[in-house]
Each structure stands twice: as C-alpha cells, then as structure tokens.
Amino acid sequence: MEGFMTPPKHVNFNAKKLFGKMGEIQDGSIAYLENGGGGPTKNHVHMHDHLFIVVQGEAKVFLDKEEKIIRENESFLVKGTIPHSVWNNSQSTTIMIGLSLHNKDNGEDSLDE
C-alpha cells in the first residue's frame, strides 16, 4: 500500500498521514456518494474550508476553473471561498469523510449555503 507505514511498537497496523495542522475543525461528516451522486448541483461558496478524505472509491471536486480527482486514501483541502462541488468519480459507491475547517482569514459567516 503506497504511502502507508507501520509505526514503531505496532503490529499488523498500517497508517498513512492524510493531512497536517490546517485549522480549527467545526464539524465532520461521513458521506456515501452513489454512482452519479454528489453536489451541490451548482458550485457554491462559504466562509469555512472543506477537507475531503476519500476512504473508498474516487471523488471529483469541481473548482472554479479546474477539477481535482481525490483517490482512495487521499485527501484534498477546498478553500470555501472558491466555487466548488464534489461528485462520485467511480462506478461504485464512494465513501468520503468531510471536515469543515474554520478559516481565520475568511471569518465565520456563510456566504451561500
């Protein structure tokens, strides 16, 4: 498993660091994106950032001027002020952890939910 390692004094334990310190966590969710699923249907913006972690399958993040593929066991930070949406990019269910992170540069109020 690429990028995984066994920490000292662990047995049959493989770990991969997905992210370092990046802000204050507001909340966290688990999402099951079925084939063709995702959203929102139109890109949106808000003051908090999203950290998406794909644990199964593959996700595609549509950003203002680009697309980013997040593969299984990868993460990607989306700045909330950049128009975005996230969609399943595989034929089977994609399972994703989403953390909302307070961005001190942006403040806390929502622009558009």
N, C-alpha and C positions, 0 to 999 in steps of 0.2 A: 504494500500500500504506500504509494508515493507520498512523501512528506510526513509520514507517521513515525513515531519513535516510542520506545519503551522507557519510561522514566526510571531513574535509579530506585532500587528496592521494590520494584513492581514485577509481577509475573503475569503472563498472558494478558497484558494490558497495553494497548496501542493508543497513542494520543497524537493529535495534531492541533497546534495552536491556530485558531481561526482569526483572532484579532488581538491587538494590544489595547492599552488605555485609549479611549476616544471620546469620553464624555460621560454625562450622568444618565443612567438608564431611567426612563419614565415608565415604560411598561414593556412586556414581552408577550408574544403570541406564537402559537403553532398554527400553520395553515396547510391544508390539503388542497392542492390545485389539481383538479381533474383534467383530463385531456381537453384542451381548448379553453381551460379556465384561467382566470386572472382578473386584474382590474387595478384601479377603476377603468371603466370603458373609455374615458378620456383622461389624458395625463392631468395630474393635479399637483398643487404645491401646498406647503405648510411650513411652519417655523421649525419643527423638530426634524431630525435626520432619522433615516432608517438603516439599520444593519440587518441585511438579509443573509441567512445561513442556510444553505441547501443541504439537507441530510439524506434525501433520496431524490433521484431524478435530475432534472435540469430546469433552470428558470431563465427567462429572458427579461431583462429590465430595459424598457424603452425610456430613454432620457431625451431631453430637449432636442439634441442634434446627433445622438448616437444610440447604439444598442450595446448592451453588455450581457454576455452569457455567464451564468453562475452554475458551475457544475457541482456534482455531489461532493460534499466535504470541502466546499469553498464558501467564502463569504464576500460580501460587497457592501460598501457604505454608500448610501444615496443621500446627497445633500437635499434636504426638504425643499429648499428654495428653487431647485431645478425641476421643471415639469417632468413627471415620471409616472410609470405604471409598471406592474410586474405580471408576467404570464408564464404558464407552463410551457416549456420548450421540449417536451418529450411526449411519447405516445402513451405513457402510463402516468399514474398519479405522482406528482412532485410534492414532497414534504419539505416545508421550509419553516425555520424559526425566524421571527421578525422582532427586533428590538427597536423601540423608539427611544432616541437619544436626545436629551436636551442639548441644544447648541447655543452656548452663551453668546456667540456672535449674532444669532438670529433673534434672541428673546424667546418668549413662550407662547405668544398668542398665535392662533391659527389664521392663515391667510385664506384657505379654502379647504374644506374637508370633503 
